[in-house]
């Protein structure tokens, strides 16, 4: 009996601290925290009921997994929404690298070369940087286009 009473006091204190934490958050964010609390309490209740034998074990397992599934699903949805918004805003906000003028000094700096670099050095530096910053390897489109633009600028200057 004492153990159950102690457990109940600990749970109530945890809920009290959580509510105090949520009260310090901006009003727009509070709803999400309260939903997390509600789902977490429901899941904990299902697990507790399944441990005591009042609910089938599978219901306890499913109930215990609900908060984690909810968090993963929300993160996935927010990531998908955020990525599409970022792509739209990036396409509108940033001009392409080829539209921005780049002089020889900027191109040399981008590729990490010294003045008077040969065609082979330019191509080698471009290849190394593209292997590192290519969008398929974790880089982004803007950096890759800057590197390509720098190579084109330097090779055009070498030909002329």
C-alpha positions in Angstrom: 0.0 0.0 0.0 2.8 2.4 0.9 4.6 1.7 -2.4 1.4 2.5 -4.4 0.9 5.7 -2.4 4.6 6.7 -3.0 4.2 6.0 -6.7 1.1 8.1 -6.9 2.8 11.0 -5.2 5.7 10.8 -7.5 3.4 10.8 -10.6 1.4 13.7 -9.3 4.6 15.7 -8.6 5.8 14.9 -12.1 2.6 16.2 -13.6 2.7 19.3 -11.4 6.3 20.1 -12.6 5.4 19.4 -16.2 2.4 21.8 -16.0 4.6 24.5 -14.4 7.1 24.0 -17.2 4.4 24.3 -19.8 3.1 27.5 -18.2 6.5 29.2 -18.8 6.2 28.4 -22.6 4.5 30.8 -25.1 0.7 30.3 -25.4 1.1 29.0 -29.0 3.3 26.1 -27.9 1.2 25.0 -24.8 -1.3 22.9 -26.7 1.3 20.5 -28.1 2.8 20.0 -24.6 -0.7 19.3 -23.1 -1.4 16.8 -25.9 1.9 15.1 -25.1 1.0 14.9 -21.4 -2.5 13.6 -22.1 -1.3 10.9 -24.5 1.6 10.0 -22.2 -0.8 9.6 -19.2 -3.1 7.5 -21.3 -0.3 5.3 -22.4 1.1 4.9 -18.9 -2.4 4.0 -17.6 -2.7 1.3 -20.3 0.7 -0.1 -19.4 -0.2 -0.1 -15.7 -3.5 -1.8 -16.4 -1.9 -4.4 -18.6 0.8 -5.1 -15.9 -1.9 -5.6 -13.3 -3.9 -8.0 -15.6 -6.9 -5.8 -16.1 -6.2 -5.2 -19.8 -4.8 -7.7 -22.3 -1.0 -7.4 -22.7 -1.2 -6.4 -26.4 -3.3 -3.3 -25.5 -0.7 -2.2 -23.0 2.1 -2.6 -25.6 0.1 -0.6 -28.2 -0.8 2.0 -25.6 2.8 2.3 -24.5 4.0 2.8 -28.1 1.4 5.5 -28.9 3.4 8.5 -27.7 6.5 7.4 -29.6 4.5 6.8 -32.7 2.9 10.2 -32.4 6.2 11.9 -32.0 7.8 10.1 -35.0 4.8 10.9 -37.1 4.7 14.5 -36.2 8.5 14.9 -36.7 8.1 13.3 -40.2 5.1 15.6 -41.1 6.9 18.7 -39.8 10.1 17.8 -41.6 8.2 17.3 -44.9 6.2 20.5 -44.5 9.3 22.4 -43.5 11.5 21.1 -46.3 9.0 22.0 -49.0 8.6 25.5 -47.5 12.3 25.9 -47.3 12.7 24.8 -50.9 10.1 27.2 -52.1 11.5 30.2 -50.1 15.1 29.3 -51.1 14.1 29.2 -54.8 12.4 32.6 -54.5 14.9 34.3 -52.3 18.3 33.2 -53.6 19.4 33.9 -57.2 21.2 31.0 -58.8 25.0 31.0 -58.7 25.3 31.5 -62.4 23.2 34.7 -62.2 25.5 36.2 -59.7 28.8 37.6 -61.2 32.0 36.0 -59.9 35.4 37.4 -60.5 38.6 35.5 -60.7 39.6 36.2 -57.1 36.3 34.9 -55.8 36.6 31.8 -58.0 40.1 31.1 -56.7 39.0 31.6 -53.1 36.0 29.3 -53.6 38.2 26.5 -55.0 41.0 27.2 -52.6 43.6 27.9 -55.3 46.4 30.4 -55.8 46.6 32.8 -58.7 48.1 31.3 -61.8 46.6 27.8 -61.2 46.8 25.4 -64.2 43.8 23.8 -65.8 44.6 20.5 -64.2 44.8 22.1 -60.7 41.4 23.8 -61.3 39.8 20.5 -62.3 41.4 18.6 -59.4 40.2 21.2 -56.8 36.8 21.2 -58.4 36.5 17.4 -58.2 37.6 17.3 -54.6 35.2 19.9 -53.5 32.3 18.4 -55.4 32.9 15.0 -53.9 32.7 16.7 -50.5 29.8 19.2 -51.1 27.6 17.5 -53.7 23.9 17.5 -52.8 23.8 13.7 -53.0 26.5 13.5 -50.3 25.0 15.9 -47.8 25.9 19.2 -49.4 23.5 21.6 -50.9 22.6 22.9 -54.3 23.8 26.4 -53.7 27.3 25.3 -52.7 27.6 22.9 -55.6 26.5 25.6 -58.0 29.0 28.0 -56.6 31.8 25.5 -57.0 30.7 24.8 -60.6 30.5 28.5 -61.3 34.0 29.1 -59.9 35.4 26.3 -62.1 33.7 27.7 -65.2 34.9 31.2 -64.4 38.5 30.1 -64.0 38.5 27.8 -67.0 37.0 30.6 -69.2 39.8 32.9 -68.0 42.5 30.3 -68.8 41.2 29.9 -72.3 41.0 33.6 -73.0 
